[in-house]
């Protein structure tokens, strides 16, 4: 990989120990957004509006850094290893590792969900993308206990019809190129952020729509 290419890790921090970041390569920028009450890192950014879970944090970063994004950004919970146990190696690696360990990949987007700990969802073969995914209907079944307003939020964001079955990577750990983010304009991401701030179900909906949000072929 070109040594001039920039990487950034965005961490949604609440109450976990994040000493693991010391194992990241020193040329990787780290942005830590905290929503909990306890300060954990001297360079963290405090978000007083504790809404929208980690999904809100990720889109907050995209909206506020839209013009200064790294070439590749990795998004992470404060403890990623129960979703993707070798995330440090992936972040430190190249596109070879990103392709090898991602369950979902398309254009400049990689979704990660793999571990040996025992909490991983069983992934299915994708009908549409040729990778491993979870599948949800338009109200979040079978993985969410309460009905989710997926179709309602889809119609707020997209001009095409909502699929009957949505394919996604669970857990919120993904990497993406700057070009892939910029395939949608800033106002689009601001709309997502507003949804995450005002709709309690939106984090679980946006998780299911993530691969569509970052798909340049979906308007």
Secondary structure, DSSP 4 states (H G I P E B T S, - for coil): --TT--EEEEEEESS---GGGGGS-TTSEEEEEE-SSS---TT-EE-----SHHHHHHHHHHHHTTTS--SEEEEEESS-TTTBTTHHHHHHS-HHHHHHH-SEEETTEEE--B-SSS-PPPPEE-SSSSSEEEEE-TT-TTT-SS---HHHHHHHH-SSPPPSSEEE-TTS-EEEEHHHHTTS-HHHHHHHHHHHHH-TTHHHHHHHHHHHHT-TT--
